[in-house]
């Protein structure tokens, strides 16, 4: 019986937290009791306990209750513990299964991208990429996907420091032309590498954002030109945009 009452109290406490969290200006005891259809004394007891532990706070002027800063502390710890590779892996595997192509996950670091995950797909494709390897940003789809969402002064600094070396005849080496492309990437939500890094390879990539809305990574699909036609890239666009949003959401991005 005691265990049942304890479970019931915990359940009610969670319901109260849910109700209060949906009201920006907080709620009073009477309003909460009415929504939950329980007596005010029960609501007050639970609220007092939540206040004691920092999960709820009461406005001295209005007597209304709001969520306490304990939730902020806990959410910060949760966000710090999020592992990008672990959170992204199921989505990358699904993408590999759907496309049979090479899937990359990269992070941004000091003006370059670093491959932190690579799924090979089932089709034959020889690429220079491997986990742990760095790659330039100006001629890769993943690099462009990230650059498009960095502050303009950071982008210009990267281009100044790293330059825009020609990897193939299709590499964009003109800064003005490249900046125009980045504006289009930001508008469309995805970036393309049309044999700009390696001959015979085309890629489509989307950015990944963290809980603060900061771009931290990118995901791409890479394949040979014979398979990654204009038509196929067009078909992949909505799926890639969806994947980008799903992984970002796992990192706390709303």
C-alpha positions as CSV (number, residue, x, y, z in Angstrom):
1,X,0.0,0.0,0.0
2,X,2.8,2.3,0.9
3,X,4.6,1.6,-2.4
4,X,1.4,2.3,-4.3
5,X,1.0,5.7,-2.5
6,X,4.7,6.5,-3.3
7,X,4.2,5.7,-7.0
8,X,1.0,7.8,-7.1
9,X,2.8,10.7,-5.5
10,X,5.7,10.5,-8.0
11,X,3.2,10.3,-10.8
12,X,1.3,13.4,-9.6
13,X,4.6,15.3,-9.1
14,X,5.5,14.6,-12.8
15,X,2.1,15.7,-13.9
16,X,2.5,18.9,-12.0
17,X,5.9,19.5,-13.5
18,X,4.4,19.0,-17.0
19,X,1.5,21.3,-16.3
20,X,3.6,24.1,-14.8
21,X,6.2,23.8,-17.6
22,X,3.6,24.6,-20.2
23,X,2.8,28.0,-18.6
24,X,5.3,30.8,-19.1
25,X,4.0,32.9,-16.2
26,X,3.5,29.9,-13.9
27,X,0.4,28.6,-12.1
28,X,-1.2,28.9,-8.7
29,X,-2.2,25.9,-6.5
30,X,-5.9,26.3,-7.3
31,X,-5.3,26.3,-11.1
32,X,-3.1,23.2,-10.8
33,X,-5.6,21.4,-8.6
34,X,-8.4,22.2,-11.0
35,X,-6.5,20.9,-14.0
36,X,-5.5,17.7,-12.2
37,X,-8.9,17.3,-10.4
38,X,-7.3,16.7,-7.0
39,X,-7.5,18.6,-3.8
40,X,-5.4,21.7,-3.2
41,X,-3.7,20.3,0.0
42,X,-2.2,17.4,-2.1
43,X,-1.0,19.8,-4.8
44,X,0.5,22.1,-2.1
45,X,2.4,19.3,-0.4
46,X,3.9,18.1,-3.7
47,X,4.8,21.6,-4.7
48,X,6.5,22.3,-1.4
49,X,8.7,19.2,-1.8
50,X,9.6,20.2,-5.4
51,X,10.5,23.7,-4.1
52,X,12.6,22.2,-1.4
53,X,14.7,20.3,-3.9
54,X,15.0,23.1,-6.4
55,X,12.7,21.7,-9.1
56,X,10.1,24.4,-8.6
57,X,10.1,28.0,-7.3
58,X,7.4,30.3,-6.1
59,X,7.0,33.9,-7.0
60,X,6.8,35.9,-3.8
61,X,4.6,38.6,-5.3
62,X,2.1,36.4,-7.2
63,X,2.5,33.1,-5.3
64,X,2.5,31.3,-8.6
65,X,4.9,28.4,-9.2
66,X,7.4,28.1,-12.0
67,X,10.0,25.5,-12.9
68,X,13.2,25.8,-10.8
69,X,16.8,26.1,-12.0
70,X,17.5,22.5,-11.1
71,X,16.0,21.6,-14.5
72,X,18.5,23.9,-16.2
73,X,21.4,22.3,-14.3
74,X,20.2,18.8,-15.2
75,X,19.6,19.7,-18.9
76,X,23.1,21.2,-19.1
77,X,24.6,17.9,-17.7
78,X,22.5,15.9,-20.2
79,X,23.7,18.1,-23.1
80,X,27.3,17.8,-22.1
81,X,27.0,14.0,-22.0
82,X,25.6,13.7,-25.5
83,X,27.8,11.7,-27.8
84,X,27.5,12.9,-31.4
85,X,28.6,9.7,-33.0
86,X,26.4,7.5,-30.8
87,X,23.3,9.8,-31.4
88,X,23.9,10.0,-35.2
89,X,24.8,6.3,-35.8
90,X,21.3,4.9,-36.2
91,X,20.4,7.6,-38.7
92,X,23.6,7.0,-40.6
93,X,23.0,3.3,-40.7
94,X,19.4,3.9,-42.0
95,X,20.8,6.2,-44.7
96,X,23.4,3.6,-45.7
97,X,20.6,0.9,-45.9
98,X,18.4,3.1,-48.0
99,X,21.0,4.3,-50.5
100,X,23.8,1.6,-50.4
101,X,26.3,4.5,-50.8
102,X,29.1,5.8,-48.6
103,X,27.9,7.8,-45.6
104,X,30.2,10.3,-43.8
105,X,29.9,12.1,-40.5
106,X,32.3,15.0,-39.9
107,X,33.0,17.6,-37.3
108,X,34.4,21.1,-37.7
109,X,37.9,21.8,-36.3
110,X,40.2,24.7,-36.8
111,X,39.2,25.5,-40.4
112,X,38.9,21.9,-41.6
113,X,36.6,18.9,-41.3
114,X,37.5,15.7,-39.6
115,X,35.8,12.4,-40.5
116,X,34.6,10.8,-37.3
117,X,32.4,8.1,-38.9
118,X,32.3,6.4,-42.3
119,X,29.9,3.7,-43.5
120,X,31.0,2.0,-46.7
121,X,27.7,1.1,-48.2
122,X,27.3,-2.0,-50.3
123,X,28.3,-0.5,-53.7
124,X,32.0,-0.4,-54.7
125,X,33.5,3.1,-54.3
126,X,37.2,4.0,-53.7
127,X,37.5,7.3,-51.8
128,X,40.4,9.0,-50.0
129,X,38.3,9.6,-46.9
130,X,38.8,7.6,-43.7
131,X,38.0,8.1,-40.0
132,X,40.4,10.5,-38.3
133,X,41.5,12.1,-41.6
134,X,41.2,15.8,-42.1
135,X,39.7,17.4,-45.3
136,X,39.5,20.9,-46.7
137,X,36.2,22.8,-46.4
138,X,36.0,24.7,-49.7
139,X,35.8,21.7,-52.0
140,X,33.7,19.2,-49.9
141,X,30.0,19.1,-49.5
142,X,30.4,18.6,-45.7
143,X,32.7,21.5,-45.5
144,X,30.4,23.8,-47.4
145,X,27.4,22.7,-45.3
146,X,29.3,23.8,-42.2
147,X,30.8,27.0,-43.6
148,X,27.4,28.3,-44.8
149,X,26.4,28.5,-41.1
150,X,29.5,30.0,-39.6
151,X,29.9,33.8,-39.1
152,X,31.2,35.6,-42.2
153,X,34.3,36.8,-40.5
154,X,35.2,33.2,-39.5
155,X,34.6,32.0,-43.1
156,X,36.8,34.7,-44.5
157,X,39.5,33.9,-42.0
158,X,39.4,30.2,-43.0
159,X,39.6,31.0,-46.7
160,X,42.5,33.4,-46.0
161,X,44.5,30.9,-43.9
162,X,43.7,27.7,-45.8
163,X,43.4,29.2,-49.3
164,X,41.3,27.6,-52.0
165,X,43.6,25.1,-53.7
166,X,42.4,23.4,-56.8
167,X,41.7,19.6,-56.3
168,X,40.1,19.1,-59.7
169,X,39.1,21.2,-62.6
170,X,35.7,21.7,-61.0
171,X,37.0,23.1,-57.6
172,X,35.7,26.6,-57.0
173,X,38.8,28.7,-56.5
174,X,37.2,32.2,-56.8
175,X,36.3,33.6,-53.4
176,X,33.3,35.8,-54.6
177,X,31.9,32.8,-56.5
178,X,32.4,30.6,-53.5
179,X,30.7,33.0,-51.1
180,X,27.7,33.2,-53.4
181,X,27.5,29.4,-53.4
182,X,27.6,29.4,-49.5
183,X,24.6,31.8,-49.5
184,X,22.7,29.4,-51.7
185,X,23.7,26.5,-49.4
186,X,22.4,28.3,-46.4
187,X,19.1,29.1,-48.2
188,X,18.5,25.5,-49.5
189,X,19.7,23.7,-46.4
190,X,22.1,21.4,-48.2
191,X,25.5,21.5,-50.0
192,X,26.8,19.7,-53.0
193,X,30.3,18.5,-54.1
194,X,30.1,17.9,-57.9
195,X,33.5,16.3,-58.4
196,X,35.2,19.3,-56.7
197,X,37.3,17.2,-54.3
198,X,37.8,14.0,-56.2
199,X,37.1,13.1,-59.9
200,X,34.2,10.8,-60.4
201,X,32.7,11.5,-56.9
202,X,29.6,13.5,-56.2
203,X,28.2,14.2,-52.7
204,X,25.3,15.9,-50.9
205,X,25.6,17.0,-47.3
206,X,23.5,18.7,-44.6
207,X,24.7,20.6,-41.4
208,X,24.1,19.4,-37.8
209,X,23.4,21.9,-35.1
210,X,23.8,21.5,-31.3
211,X,21.5,22.6,-28.5
212,X,22.7,26.2,-28.8
213,X,22.0,26.4,-32.5
214,X,25.7,26.3,-33.4
215,X,26.7,24.2,-36.4
216,X,29.0,21.4,-35.2
217,X,29.0,18.7,-37.8
218,X,27.7,17.5,-41.2
219,X,26.5,14.3,-42.8
220,X,26.9,13.4,-46.4
221,X,26.1,10.7,-49.0
222,X,28.9,10.1,-51.5
223,X,28.7,8.1,-54.7
224,X,30.1,7.8,-58.2
225,X,28.8,10.2,-60.9
226,X,27.2,7.3,-62.7
227,X,24.9,6.7,-59.7
228,X,24.8,10.2,-58.2
229,X,23.0,11.8,-61.2
230,X,21.3,15.2,-61.0
231,X,18.0,13.4,-60.7
232,X,19.1,11.1,-57.9
233,X,20.6,14.1,-55.9
234,X,17.3,15.9,-56.3
235,X,15.5,12.8,-54.9
236,X,17.9,12.6,-51.9
237,X,17.4,16.3,-50.9
238,X,14.3,16.0,-48.8
239,X,15.6,12.8,-47.0
240,X,18.9,14.5,-46.2
241,X,17.2,17.6,-44.8
242,X,15.1,15.3,-42.6
243,X,18.2,13.4,-41.4
244,X,19.9,16.7,-40.5
245,X,16.9,17.8,-38.5
246,X,16.6,14.4,-36.7
247,X,20.3,14.3,-35.7
248,X,20.3,17.9,-34.6
249,X,17.2,17.2,-32.5
250,X,19.1,14.4,-30.8
251,X,21.7,17.0,-29.8
252,X,19.1,19.3,-28.3
253,X,18.5,21.6,-31.2
254,X,14.9,22.8,-31.5
